[in-house]
């Protein structure tokens, strides 16, 4: 598995974490699906705005939680930076 994908998984678990499971034993893979989707979006050259919208959609539509678009944009910018380190 790529180091970028592992970094994205960590980012979503430890910084995004909309359901608050980062400190729970056994939750290490809770957001792996979403990290993979973000990874695929980045590989398809999605920008931070698009990824932020995706993350907000996940929170509001898939998880039925109140979204935080500002945080989602911040996490998306970090995801772009993680991916861009090796692909720029």
Secondary structure as UniProt FT lines:
FT   HELIX           3..11
FT   HELIX           12..16
FT   TURN            18..19
FT   TURN            22..23
FT   TURN            25..26
FT   TURN            28..31
FT   HELIX           32..43
FT   TURN            44..45
FT   HELIX           48..57
FT   HELIX           58..62
FT   HELIX           69..87
//
